[in-house]
Amino acid sequence: MNLAVKDIRHNLGRFALTALGIGMLLMIVMGMGGIYRGIIEDATLLVDKAGADLWVVQRGTRGPFAEVSRLPPNLVDRVAAIAGVADTRKFVFHTIQREHRGKPLRMAVLGLDWPTDRGEWLPLMAGRPLAQNHYEMIADRTLGLELDEQIPLGKDTFTVVGLTTGMIDSGGNGLAFFTALDAQAVQFDLPGEAIRLERAARRGRADRIDLSSTQPGLLDRAEGVSAAIPALAPPAVSAILVRVQSGVDPLTVASTISGWADVSVHTREDERQLMLAGPVEKAKLQIGLFRVLLTIISAIVMALILYTMTLDKLQSIALLKLIGAPNRVILGMILQQALVLGALGYGIAYLLGQRIFPRFPRRVILTENDLIELAVIVLGISVLSSLLGMWKAARVSPNEALSG
Amino acid sequence: MSDSLAIETKLLTKVYGSGNTEVVAMRDVSLGVRRGEVVALLGPSGSGKSTFLTAVGLINPPTAGQILINGQLVMDGPRAIVDPTAFRRKHIGYIFQKSNLIPFLSGRENVQVALELAGWRPGKARQRALELLDYLGVADRADNMPAALSGGQQQRVAVARALANQPSIILADEPTAALDRNRGRQVMELFAKVAHEQNAGVIVVTHDERTLEVFDTTYEMEDGVIRPGAGNAHHAMPAEAR
């Protein structure tokens, strides 16, 4: 006869509610781990998906995801000329926030190097890759946009031609993919009045120098479009992605690029580690501490519940001892109840999590290893939390059965 | 003489506290109970009856004196000669003022658990439990939880549990206190019946003098001292004197 099960069945309602409470606590612990995995996955997603062996960025910076990096677009040709480079791509990345359907729409804009890169590598769940140099975009489904929807950005209107799934930046924003030119147009879009003021300011500066007297045409240029002024560089790109030829060590190409004074170069692994050590590190520590605290709280709550359950049946325990039940039978009963409570709580946490986590704004990824790790932790908590109850039960004298 | 006695105590003394707070709950109690004999222990509250009963039941060790069960020395002063838990399981049956059933077990399971603790296989223990409940007239309530049983039915289940392992001694503390006169008498008669049938030595602590004719022998306790009850002097003498 299993006394633990008999006692649980006798107090089924209370036990079920307790298990539900423990389950919800454990679900939060589980969710915290899942959020952490999601952050790591999101942070390294682009680095992994882009498939570049090397990332060339502005000198002294750690790449477009960690901080602002600006490079001249013609750098793509300079890098392509290095021996061992298979191909190079411009990479434009920035985050914008616009109003859409009366709500703020925040998206990470990523420029693809048309026509080399049309987004074929993206995990499309609907639609197609980019098919023209302008006015098309591919959006992640988390942005809430629909296929063929028209989105005005800057002075242009873009059509959603493809939808991806799981493409999120390290900040949790859905990604939108444009050609690099369109991405730059969105990034450097200025209102007409700002352009007119900038041109007037340039004219004023030109007026104040002798050069405008000797070369009056300069004044006309100063009032014209920026792209027509040789001294002003065209809009910058965030990084250059480099893929090396098969059989070539990326470090060999990297050593050549690192000799240039105007850029820095990172391998794919460097870029991953920079992501993980930078923005993700603090989140990891924060979530890790929360997990530890929640785990301790779960253990304390479980211990108190098991202790209370033990107090409730002290008379029965004394009686069992009186009729000759050895301590191992009593302690076994409490331990089994703790394990059942832990196992039920874990199961509830998993089932609830499966339904609730997909509704979280950030991705919650439950890996098999994390689930096994939590199961072991719950097992440990169950055993530890039963100690208080077992200690109390061990001290019960059979004499107490007579005093009831 | 010890060979024929189910229970024998020699100069049992129990002292609580020390110095100014010292209380002598039981003083030099010597008693013998034969197999098949039903003994009543009378006395006012605080007279030491329960202290004596818990000492003989190996629950509350005496400060001094000896306890022999079936001729075997089990307690020598406060020192246990045997493993009290294992010994209780095999040789002693208890019945209390309240039925003291385990609330999360049915009537049948309350009996069955005592058998399983003694090493019975679950199937056989279940069978034996049902037989005992049938013997005590509560087989039809075997699957009821204690809360659904009347006081008399609960007490019968408790008796069944006490008898489950065919103990050589049965100790009962005010077993009829929660019952009306008729039911109290029925329970007392039941003790006498099973004591005689199972050849067990029975000690019943009671206040209820209306049922004394059921008992083979009566003793009275007052201020921790035991003396023979009226009309049965042949058993009332202290053991060392016999």
Chai-1 contact restraints between the chains, C-beta under 6 A:
chainA,res_idxA,chainB,res_idxB,connection_type,confidence,min_distance_angstrom,max_distance_angstrom,comment,restraint_id
A,M1,B,V113,contact,1.0,0.0,6.0,A-B,restraint_1
A,M1,B,E116,contact,1.0,0.0,6.0,A-B,restraint_2
A,K6,B,F104,contact,1.0,0.0,6.0,A-B,restraint_3
A,K6,B,L105,contact,1.0,0.0,6.0,A-B,restraint_4
A,D7,B,F104,contact,1.0,0.0,6.0,A-B,restraint_5
A,H10,B,F104,contact,1.0,0.0,6.0,A-B,restraint_6
A,S316,B,I102,contact,1.0,0.0,6.0,A-B,restraint_7
A,L319,B,N100,contact,1.0,0.0,6.0,A-B,restraint_8
A,L319,B,I102,contact,1.0,0.0,6.0,A-B,restraint_9
A,L322,B,Y94,contact,1.0,0.0,6.0,A-B,restraint_10
A,I323,B,A114,contact,1.0,0.0,6.0,A-B,restraint_11
A,G324,B,T85,contact,1.0,0.0,6.0,A-B,restraint_12
A,G324,B,R88,contact,1.0,0.0,6.0,A-B,restraint_13
A,G324,B,R89,contact,1.0,0.0,6.0,A-B,restraint_14
A,G324,B,L117,contact,1.0,0.0,6.0,A-B,restraint_15
A,A325,B,L117,contact,1.0,0.0,6.0,A-B,restraint_16
A,P326,B,T85,contact,1.0,0.0,6.0,A-B,restraint_17
A,P398,B,I59,contact,1.0,0.0,6.0,A-B,restraint_18
A,N399,B,T54,contact,1.0,0.0,6.0,A-B,restraint_19
A,N399,B,I59,contact,1.0,0.0,6.0,A-B,restraint_20
A,N399,B,N60,contact,1.0,0.0,6.0,A-B,restraint_21
